[in-house]
Amino acid sequence: MVVAMAVDALVGWPSWLFVQIGHPVTWLGRLIAAVDAAWNRPSDPPALRRTAGVAGALVAIALAVALGWTLQSALSFGWIQIALVGMLAWPLVALRSLHDHVAAVAKPLQAGDIAGAREAVARIVGRDPAALDEAGIARAAIESLAENASDGIVAPVFWGALFGLPGILGYKAINTLDSMIGHRTERHEAFGRAAARIDDVANFVPARLTGFLFVLLAPRRAEALSCMRRDARRHRSPNAGWPEAAMAGALGVRLSGPRIYHDGTTNEPWLNQGARDPLAADITDALAVYRRAMLLLAGVLAILAFA
């Protein structure tokens, strides 16, 4: 996993490679889309659709785990296996991509280019960008950074460290299932229920680990810890609140709160209520916390590996 993190930090997933072969997550997405189209029939009663959703999720996860196991078992042992498994795991760690997408929001926002910042933030969140002012843009970017640090880096690395390629591929299947069908919409309320619950379980430890990493590397450690312990459970997600609340306390800003989407407004509770609204400079500070936290994670993994 240290190899995977290092390679991704250096090169990311190059655009020319994406054009040529796509990305493993898009391959998983095609499999899940096919299962959804074939097994999620609107004419079926909710109970049957829930059962089909359980079966579909388990099939997708099992195929991903089986692929990881087959690849890993075919490789030589020792340093060669470590290097090759790390290279195969590299596309499943979105360390650089997350940093670059959030930094792309900070740059125009700091220059006073609200239109450019709205365009950049629309690539990473689903909110209506036209409704976002400077504070709203900064808040969306920081929340996306905190949440995706957990499910885009810490969680896959955590499961990969425990179980190798089967662990990281299995987790990415779980996370992709949740992002595609784990929504409370008319189509996926029943079929995607299992995917959402499995994702909650898979992210339980990584989300809290991410929060504590942010606390340890925060410029305001006591505030970060206090905010995380107090507000994490107020978030609509059982997991996302931990890294988001930790980041809110670390920066001394308030996050979450009411959000405007294209189809309406959701009234979410504030994290670190009473603090000031974030500004463009806070995105830069959040990225600094993120970089230090990821370095610490890689360092701890390296120590454990050599120990």
N, C-alpha and C positions, 0 to 999 in steps of 0.2 A: 504493500500500500504506500510505503514511502517512495518507492520507485514511481508508482502511478502519479502521486502528488507532484513529485519533482518534474516529471516529463510534462505534465499538464501545465504546471506553473511556467515552464520555459516556452512551450509552443502552443498550448491550448489545443483546439481542434481546428486546423487550418480550413479556411473557406474553400480552397481548391479541392481539398480532400472530401469535404462535405458534398461538393458538386459532383465529384466522381463516384462516391460510394454511399453518400448519405451519412447516417450516424446510427450506432446500435440502438439508441432510444427510438429513433424513427422506425427501425425494423421491428422493435417490440410493439410500437404503435400500430403498425400494419396488422400484426397478429391480433392484437386486442380489438381493433376495428372490425376485423373479420369475424371474431367471436361475437362481438356485440351485434353485428348485422345478422348473423345466423341464428343466435340463441335468444336474443332479446326481442321477442315478438309482442307487439302492443295488444294483440288479441288474447294473449294468455292472461289468466288471473294473477294478481300480485304474488300469491304464494308460490306459484310455479315460476314466476320471473325471479323471485328471490333465490329459489333453488338453482335455477339456471345460472344466476349470477355467481353463486358459490362455486358451481362446477366450472364455469368459465374462468374465474379467477384462479382456481387451483390448477387448471390445465396450463394457463399462461405461466404461472410461477414454476410449476413442475418442469415445463419445457426449458425455461431459462436456467434452472438449477441443473438439469440434466446436461445441457450444453456446457455449462461451466465445469461440471464434474468431468465430462468427457475430455475437454480441452486440457484441464489441469492434470488429469491422470495420464495423458499421453506425453507429458513433458518430462524431461530428465530431472533428477533431484539435485539439490545443492544450489549454488549461486546461479547456474544457468536457468533453473526453474524460477528462482526469485526474479531474475531479470525479465524472463519471458512472461510470467504471470503479471508482473508489474506493467509491462507494455500492453498486454491484453486488457488490463483493468483501467489503463489510462483514459480511454474515451468515456468511462463511466464516472469520472471525477470532474465536476464542472468548476474547478477552482479558478482558473483564469477567466473563463467565460463570464462567470458571475461578477468578478471584479471589473472586467472591461465594460460590461453592460451598465453597471451602476456608475462607474467613472464617466461614462458617456452622458449620463444625466447631469452630473456635477459640473462638467466643463461649460456647457452653454448656460446653465443656471448661474454660475459665478460670473459669467460675462454679461448677465442681464438679458440673455436671449430666452425669454419665456417660451416662445413658440418652438424653438429648437429643443428646449428641455422637455416640453410636453410630448414632442415627437419621440424623444429618446425614452421617456418613462413609459410611453404607451407600448413599448416593446417588451416590458417586463411585468406590467400589471394590467388588470382588466378594467380598471376604472375609466370613467369618461375623462380624457385628458383636458377637454375644453373647460371643465369645471374646476381645474386645479390652479391655484395661485402658487407663489413661491413656496409657502409652507406646505401646501398639499403635495407639490411635486417632491420636495425634500422628504416629507413623511413617507410617501409611497416608495421612494427609492431605498430609504433606510429600512423600512419594514421588509421589503423584498430581499435586501441583503441579509438581514438577520434570519428570516425564515428559510431562505434557500441555502444559507451556510449550513443549516442543519440537514435538510433533506437532499441537498445537492452535493455536499462534501462530507460532512461528519458522519451521516448515516451510512452511505455506501462504504466509506472507509472503515467504519466500525464493523459492519457485517463482513467486509472483505478481510479485515484483520482476524476475525474469528474463524471464518470458513473458507477463505480464499475466493477463487472465481465463482464457485457455486453460491457463496454468500453475497457477493457484490452483484452478480447477475440476478439472483433471486430478489434482492432488494430493489433493483432498478425495475424489475417487472412489477413489483408491488406498488412502487411509487408512480409508475406510468399508468397502471390500472386506476389508481386513485385520481390522477389528474385528468384521465379521459372519461371515466364512467362513475367516479365516486362523488357525484353531485346530486343535490336534492331537486332534480328537475322531473318533469312528468315522465320522461323516457327512462331516467336512471334512478329514480327514488327506490324502486324495488330491486332492479337488476344490479345496481352499483353499491348496494348496502354492504355486501360482504367485502368488496374492494376497499371501501372507506374504513371499515372496522379493522381489517388486516393492516392497512397503512397506519392507523392509530397505534396499533400494537408494535409494529416494526420501528416506529419513530419515538417510542416512549423514552427509551434510554438515550438515544442520540440527541434528542431535543434538549434534554436536561443537561447533558454533557456540553452541548454547544453554549447553553446559557452560562454554565460555570466557566467555560473557557473565556467568554466575554468578560465575566466578572474579574477573573484573574488578571486580564490584560487591560482592564478599564482604567481611564484616567481618574475615575471616581469609583473606586472599588466598593466602598461601603454603601454608596447610593445605588450602585448597580445590584448588589446583593439584596439590599432592602427592597428595591423595586421588584426584582424578580420574585422574591418570596411573597410579597404582598399582592402583586398584580397578575402574575402568570396565569392563575386560574380564572381570571376574569375574561380572558380571551375566548372567543367562540370556539377555537380549536383546543383540544386537550394537550397539544404539543407546541404549536407555534408561539404561544404566549411566553414560553420560557426564554428563548433567545431574543424575542422582541422586547420583552420587559427588561431583560438584562441590558440590552442595547439602549433602551430609553433611559434607564438610570445611569448608564455609563456616560452618556452624552448630556444628561441633564435636560432632556426634552420630553415632550409628550408625544406618544404614538397611538395608532389605531384611531378610535373615534368614528363619527359618522362618515360614510363613504358614498359617493355618488357613482353609480354605474349607468350604463346605457339604458338598462331596463328598470331603474329605480334607485332609491336610497336605502342603505342599511344603517341602522343606528347601533354601532358597536361601542362598547364602553372604552373609555380612555385608559391607556397605560401610562402611569406616572402623571396622573391628573394633577393640575396645578402648576406643572412646569411650563416653560415657554415653548412656543412652536419652533420646530427645526428650521434652519436656513441652509443655504447652499454649502456654507463652510462645514456644517455638521455632517454632510455626506462624506466629505474628505476625512473628517475625524472618524466616522464610522468605518470607512475603508481601512484606516490605519489600525483600528482595533481588530478588524477582520484579518488583516495580514498577520498581525502578531499572534492571533489565536490559531491561525492555520500553521504558522511556524512552530508554535508550541505543540500542537497536535502531532506534526511530523516528527518533532524532536522526541516526544514521549514514545512514539511508535518505534523510532530508531533505537532508543535505549532499551525498550522491551525486546526488540528483535535481537540485538547483540547480547543482551543479558541471558 
